[in-house]
Amino acid sequence: MSTHDGRPAAEPGGGDAPRPGSARPDGVHRLARAGLTRVVEPGDERAGRWLREMGAVGLWQRVTRGGPAPTGVSATRWEGLRTRAARARPERDLATAEAVGARFICPGEPEWPVQLDDLGDRRPVGLWVRGAVGLRMWALRSVALVGARACTEYGAHMAAGLGAGLAERGWVVVSGGAYGVDGAAHRGALGAGGATAAVLACGIDRAYPPGHGRLLARIAEQGLLIGELPPGDHPTPSRFVLRNRVIAALTRGTVVVEAAYRSGALVTARVAGSLGRFTMGVPGPATSALSAGVHELLRGGAHLVTDAAEVVELVGAMGALAPERRGPVVPRDLLAPDTARVLAALPAGAAVTVKQIARDAGTSTDDAVGRLYELRSLGFIERHGDGWQLTRQAFPSGSRERGAT
């Protein structure tokens, strides 16, 4: 069964998602869950239901001791799970993790990020975590930055800038450790001396992709490596897609920087939206196929963001507002409204009389004369006999006539 908000309830029969005031998971439950990470695939909703119904220890005993197959599972699949379980050595996996400075955390433990429970039966069995800091506290103030692996220079620039800006504002940057946008986001956060976490689709003792070995090692030293798979396990295409739900559930919101229509980054954003998290996109050129998925996301209601301040305005506390955006201030912007109206009454390239100016500005001749002399002292106009004419300073920089853009 599940709680009223859809999260997994405490497991019957000694399960390890305890109710308030009950004991935390013990060593037996920890071993069972660690072992099950070698048996069931990440995000397996059916296995999640078994965990909820039988508890981790009950499911582990059934799959290792040859108990009857749960209702609804074929004999072939059950035999495959039993074969996996026969090869699992959770004690060895826990020792391997400890040797590389990692640990295994279970639902119900103090470090477990409770927002992952929003995934219901798709919640991770447990998480292998490498790094010295506490995951639960970091996740409370985190943002996901995801996007194309084969990103453009623009995409890498935006991802790095967002990563650095969020880190400077005290936010944890979460991504997948992949090439392209992921790597740029991690490097941006690290370069700013900030916090970042990589959610992997393989064991936390493996460097994947291989070209990011140094980057992942640095993240492990300065931040966190997180994964559902036990040490040494390898990535597969489906595991990359499934780990995206963890990125989405773990964070306050997901920002997509460059993504084609079939990008896995869009999967992350859609999961985030379904969980009630913020979804954001960075726009790109209308002609770029790598921005087409982001633009579709924005058309569907995601928030358009261009820098870290705008991201924090959405996911942060009330009052964390992004600065107002406006163009550069030019001298004519500083004029009083009535004076600006007289200036606007002068046509480009021709001298006109005071009477014409007063009529077009909707004011008296005496008032117009006073404001014309003010404008002349500021260099906006000059007098030619009985007429008044605009100077070059009256035009905005770069335009040749009033109204040009």
Secondary structure, 3 states (H helix, E strand, C coil): CECCCCCECCCCCCCCCCCCCCCCCCHHHHHHHHHHCCCCCCCCHHHHHHHHHHHHHHHHHHHHHCCCCCCCCCHHHHHHHHHHHHHCCHHHHHHHHHHCCEEEECCCCCCCCHHHHHHHHHCCCCEEEECCCCHHHHHCCEEEEEECCCCCHHHHHHHHHHHHHHHHCCCEEEECCCCCHHHHHHHHHHHCCCCEEEEECCCCCCCCCHHHHHHHHHHHHHCEEEECCCCCCCCCHHHHHHHHHHHHHHCCEEEEECCCCCCHHHHHHHHHHHCCCEEEEECCCCCCHHHHHHHHHHHCCCEECCCHHHHHHHHCCCCCCCCCCCCCCCHHHHCCHHHHHHHHCCCCCCCECHHHHHHHHCCCHHHHHHHHHHHHHCCCEEEECCEEEECHHHCCCCCCCCCCC
